[in-house]
Amino acid sequence: MNDYELILYADPKGPVGHFSVELMHRGESVLPVKGFYPKGEKVGPGNVDGEVRDDSKRVKEGKLYQTKFVLDENQAGKVREYLQDAAKNPEEYHLFSRNCVDFAQGALNHAGIKEQVADRFKEDELRDMGVLVGAGHDALMKANQARGGIQILPHEIGAEIGGWPGAEDGFERIREKQKEDKLIPERKSESGTIERSDLSLGAKKFIEDASQPGDDVEELMLKDPSVWTEEEARRVQGRVAGLPSGHPERGDMDQAVRTFYDRRYGTDEVDRDAAGRLIEPEARVSIPDKPSPLQTPDGEDLNGAARRIGEKIIKGAGDDDTPPPVKELQSGLNLINTEANPRRLLLKTDGTFGPKTRVQFRRALATNGPGKIEELLALGKFKALTEQARKSADASTLKEQTEKTFGPLFRGGNDHGTEKIEAAALQETLNEATDGRVEKLKVDGDIGPKTRNVFELASKINGPDDLSKRFGQMLGFLA
């Protein structure tokens, strides 16, 4: 039955005004009125500890504006869980990016209500709650941003959706479909990019997926916040407001928004006027008026670079019957992701180039450039070799696979009479990994029976992840 109500209260009193939330059932309060505040008296553009307080007295004694939303039992349950979790695990308060407006918006989002806090209040009521840094003004700005196409509804945490289906069951279907198509030889496009109609459908889709942009907020998160415009910061801020507290993407997004505002305004306490209202802080640095293009560190267009590296990965995979090495790419991306942010969730190495893999691929490309993608893919292939040796105790192809995988990164197409850097680095890695357990290998760049035996041992003792990370560090691919 729809006998629950979610009430939003708008209080014009105080330095900046305030929004509170109450959940009611048949006229009785299910939980005390809740509001989000900075803990203590200090308020500034920087982040401070936050806390959820009981606003029952404020509602009872004040002259507040209010609006109601009718909820069913399921919606009410989600709002109750949200309010209880927020009270138990309050996050940091930020004057611009996480305040009472965002707290109230979170209640609407968890109820599945596709409206903004400001939508149910009159504009003069909101403006009565303060100017520039007032809660009403902030609610108006966030509502306008959301109406401009910013998605702030909660994102589901789940498996990859879409993308190339992986080698296990999808590749054969793709190949069968390809046999039905009439194929013509490869040709060059006007841009010089190879357009191959004789590629498998899986290879084509991999290239297209690799160069496909994500949504606007995902793409903004690939930029340094120092080059964001005000509108771009607001877009990311809007997404943060719609994510539950435990969402794996929320921490990175929230930190980026705070970095933007802290850089622009500093972190000092905000001054107040004679009436006690907060005065808009003065900007310390200028910010761009127009969005900057998304590029690699070398200045190459990111989408073009993604397509180019995608084609190179396909070319390196060998014949057309070989599925794109997505599993190996995911393994390599996981190595650099845990290095950059240990809290970031690892990709599932399932061979599916879905949205999560695409985001991590484009992040590594935007941050480190195309060369790093090739290095990570090589490490992913090495990890697969390590896993195979651990399971079968067979490293008979170690020399061939190591030189085939890493040789092009150091020697290009010339593999004759040149020192095998990767072989010597592997021997150094194995000596470190098995220190004291076996006789040290001679570091001569020649992978022979002794090196293979120690590799099999290290694969079992250290495990694929540790051995791959050590090898990556030895090669200079990982920090």
HELIX and SHEET records of a PDB file:
HELIX    1   1 SER A   56  GLU A   61  1                                   6    
HELIX    2   2 GLU A   73  LYS A   88  1                                  16    
HELIX    3   3 CYS A  100  HIS A  110  1                                  11    
HELIX    4   4 VAL A  117  ARG A  120  5                                   4    
HELIX    5   5 GLU A  123  ARG A  127  1                                   5    
HELIX    6   6 ALA A  135  ARG A  147  1                                  13    
HELIX    7   7 GLY A  170  GLU A  180  1                                  11    
HELIX    8   8 LEU A  201  ALA A  210  1                                  10    
HELIX    9   9 ASP A  216  LEU A  220  1                                   5    
HELIX   10  10 PRO A  225  VAL A  227  5                                   3    
HELIX   11  11 GLU A  230  ALA A  241  1                                  12    
HELIX   12  12 ARG A  250  TYR A  265  1                                  16    
HELIX   13  13 LEU A  302  ALA A  317  1                                  16    
HELIX   14  14 VAL A  326  ALA A  340  1                                  15    
HELIX   15  15 PRO A  355  ASN A  368  1                                  14    
HELIX   16  16 PRO A  370  SER A  392  1                                  23    
HELIX   17  17 LEU A  398  ARG A  411  1                                  14    
HELIX   18  18 ILE A  421  ALA A  433  1                                  13    
HELIX   19  19 PRO A  449  ILE A  461  1                                  13    
HELIX   20  20 PRO A  464  LEU A  475  1                                  12    
SHEET    1   A 4 GLU A  28  SER A  29  0                                        
SHEET    2   A 4 HIS A  18  HIS A  25 -1                                        
SHEET    3   A 4 TYR A   4  ASP A  11 -1                                        
SHEET    4   A 4 TYR A  65  LEU A  71 -1                                        
SHEET    1   B 2 LYS A  34  PRO A  38  0                                        
SHEET    2   B 2 GLY A  50  ASP A  54 -1                                        
SHEET    1   C 2 ASN A  47  VAL A  48  0                                        
SHEET    2   C 2 TYR A  93  HIS A  94 -1                                        
SHEET    1   D 2 ARG A 187  LYS A 188  0                                        
SHEET    2   D 2 ILE A 194  GLU A 195 -1                                        
END                                                                             
